[in-house]
Amino acid sequence: MNDTQSGKTQQAQIPRFAVIGHPVKHSRSPAIHQLFGQQTGIALQYSRIEAPTDAFASTLNDFFSQGGRGLNVTVPFKQQAWQLASAHLSARARTAQAVNTLWMHEGALHGCNTDGVGLVRDLQRLGVQCKDARILMIGAGGAARGVMGPLLETGCAELRVVNRTPERARDLMAGWQPVARASGVTLSAGGLQQASHQPGWDLVINASASSLGEAPPDIPSGIYAPGAWAYDMMYSARPTPYMQQAIREGVCHTADGLGMLVAQAAESFLIWHGVTPAIEPVIAAIRAELDASI
């Protein structure tokens, strides 16, 4: 065997992972997992897979049949991933009804949802106090669904979900009422104009897709309590439209979702490799890349 053949064989033996979505070319997950691998001394290959919206299952099957070890799943496929892995779901994925982490074990597809854990871990990193807090979440889609459970487990006093379509918010709330009651959390839902609250929200989380565009969510002014946090689950090189809106409202503490992205990736890394990487240096590295892109 010559050196070229040997190199190809060694490359083929390195475990392969990927993020799958549509679109996915913007994803920072390959850089994040490569940095985790360097940090922990674990060799891996991690790529992006752009799956047609009508061919997620076949694209997934091709990846694993060709020796792939694990997939991160992003929009719009998290609920399809949940359905495909329905026989082997973690408790988090089962309650969220959405999956963002897939792997094969003994020939069977397994799924977990690490989004909520990533969000809560980032809030802790930032010093946000969730215990006894009044929390508002804007949006009732897959992003919101994936974080409801871990948020309810933080010991918050109240959680309200508001959405442009109020029925979606109420449907999401209904599925989590038993968990909320067991946790002692007051859970409510409504339209965007029902975001008002006295004496204000301690933490407002934007889980809507508004920051993909140029306009912030259409919420009332004056909804923030003194010292409140405004957190956008999207991330950007510049403050997102929602963060800019919150700053205009006088909010001093704002954050985008880069830390959540890295923290949920760290939880996926733990599932696949059995090692928890440090997130701080990776957040700093990706933030530096974003800053350099401005």
N, C-alpha and C positions, 0 to 999 in steps of 0.2 A: 504493500500500500504506500503510495507516495504522500508527500506532505499535504498536498491539496485535498486528497481523499480523506486523510486523517483529520484535517481541520473540519471538513464537512461532517464527518462522523461525530466528532466531539461536539460540534454545534447542534447536531440533531439530538444529542443526548441531554442537552440543557433543557430543563422543564420549560414548557411554553404556556404563557398566560396572555390574556388580552382583555380589552374592553370592547363591548359590542353595543352599537346604538345606531341612530339615524337622526341627525348627522352625528359624526363622532370625530371628525378631523381636528376639532378644537380641543379635544380631551387632553388634560395634563396627566392622566393616569399612568401612561408609560414612563414619563420622567419620574413620577412619584415612586413607582415600584422599583425602578432601577436604582434610585437613591436608597430605598429601603434595603435592596439587595446588597449594595456596596457597604452600607452601614452594618449589616448583620453577617456579611461574608457568605451570602447565599447566591449562587449563580442562577440566573433566570433570564428568559426572553419574554418581553411584554410588548404587544403590538396593539394597533387599533383595527377593528373589523367593522366596516360599514355594511350593515345588513339591509337589504330591501325590506320595506315595511310589510310586504306580503310573504317574506321568506325567512322570518326569524328562526323558526324551528329547524328548517333544513340547514341554514348557515351554522346554527349551534351544533347540530349533529355532525356536520362535516368537521368542525373544529375538534370535537372530542374523538371522533373516529380516526382522526389523523394524529392522535397522541396528545392533544391539548390537555392541560391539567386543571385550569380554572379560568372562569370568565367573570369579569365585572359587567353588570348590565346597567345601561342608562336609558334615557328616554328614546323611544316610547315603548320599551319592551318589558318593563318591570312586572307588569301583571301577567303577561304571557309567560315570562320565566316562572312566576309563581304557579301557574297552571301546569307547566311542563314538569316541575319538580314537586308536584303536589303530594306524592307518595312519601317524600323524605324532606320535610321542611323543619327548620328550627322553630322554636316557640315564637321568636320574634317575627319570622316570616309568616307564620300561620296567622297571627293576629293582624299583621299589617296587610296581608293579602297582596304583597308585592315582594319581589326578590331582586337584590342587586348583586348577589354573590353566588356563583354556581361552581360545583366541582363534582367529579365522579368518584364514587367509592364502591368497590365490589360490583362494578358494572351498572350502578344505579346513579341517577342524577340527584344531587342534593342541593338545597337552596337555603340561603339565609338573607336577612336584611340587616345591614350594618349602618344604614343612614341615621337612625335615631340615636344609636350609640355614639356615632361620630358627632352629631349635633350636640348632645349633652356633654361629651368630653371636651368639645371646643368651648362651650359655654363655661365649663369649669376652668379651663385654661385661661379664659379672659377674666375670670373673677365674677361672673354673673351669678347672683344669688337666686336660685330657683325655688328653694324651700320657702313656703308660705307666700310666694309671689303671685301676682295677678298677671296672667300671660294671655296675649292675643295672638292668634295665628291667622294670617291672611292667605287664603287659598285652601282648596279642599280636594286637590288632585293627588296624583301619586306621590309627590314630594311630601305633602302633608300627611298622607296615610302612613308613610314609612316612619314618621317620627312621633306619632301620637303616643304609642305605648311608653317609650322611654321618657317622654315629657311628663306623662301622668305619674310616672314612678319617681319623679324628682321631689315630690312632697309639695308641689305648688298648691296654692289655695284655690285657684280658679283658672280655667282654660276656656276661652271662647274661640270658635272657628267662624270666620266670616268669608264669604265668597261672592263673586259677581252673580252667580246663580245660587240663591239662598237654599234651594232644595238640595243641592249637592253638599252644602255644609251641614244641613240637618241630617242627611243620610249618613254622612261620615260620623257625626256626633252619636247617632243612634247606635251604631255598632260598638262604640266605646263606652257607652253609659255604664254597663256592668263593671268595667275596669275602674271607671271614675268613682263610682259609688264605693267600691272596695278600697280605693285609695283615699277616700274622703275629699275628692276634688269636685268642685262645682263646675259642671260642663254645660256649655250653652253654644248656640249657633245661630246664624242669621246672614243677612246680606251685608254688603260693604258699609252701608250707611248705619248699620247697627254695631259699628266698631266703637261708638262713643261709650265712655265709662267714667263714672265718678267713684273714687277720686283720681282715676287714670290708671293706665296699665304700666306695670313695672318692666315688662319685657314684651316687645312686639316683634314677631318673626314673620318675615315675608317669605311664604312658601309658594307664592304665585309665580307665573311666568312673566310678570310685568317687566322685570329688569332685562329681559331679552330684547325689549323694545326701548323706546326713548321716554316713555311716560310712566310715572309711578302709579301705584294702585289708587283708585278713586275712593279714598277714605276721608272721613271728616277730620278737621283740624282739632287741636286741643285734646287729643286722646292720651297723651303721655303723662305719667306721674313724674314728680320731681326726681331726678337722678335715674330716669328710665334708660333702658338699652333698646336700640333699634338694630335688629339683626336681619340681614338678607342672606337667604340660602344660596343665591347666585353669587358669583365672584367676578371681579373685573380689575383691570389695571388702575382704573379710576373709581371713585365712589359711584355706586349704582344709582339709578334714578330714585329708587326708594330711599337710599341713604341720604341723598341730596335733599329729598323731601323732609326727612326727619331732622336734618340739620337746620333747615329753614324753620322748623317747628321749635327750635331751641334745644334739641336733644344733643347732649354732650358725648354720649357713649354710642358709637356706631361700629358695626363690623360687617364684613361680607363673609361669604361661605367658604373661603379658601381653607380655613382651619378645619371646618367640617369635612371638606373633601379629603384632606390628608388624614384626618382622624378615622373616617369610615374606611379609607384605604388600608390604614394600619390594622383595623379589625379584620378585614379580608385577608391581609397578609398573615395574621395570626391563625386564621382558619386553615389556610393553605400550607403554612410552613411551621406552625407551632411556636413562633417567636413573635413578640410584640416589639416593633421598632419604635424609636423615639420620634415624635412628630415635630418637635420644635425646629430642629435644624432643617427638616424638609420643608416646612412652611416657609422658613426664611429663604431657602434656596429658590422655591417657586415664586415667592413674592419678588425676589430680586429679578427673576426672569420677566415677570409681568412689568415691573418698573422700567426695565430696559427696553420694553416694547413700546413705550409711550413715545 
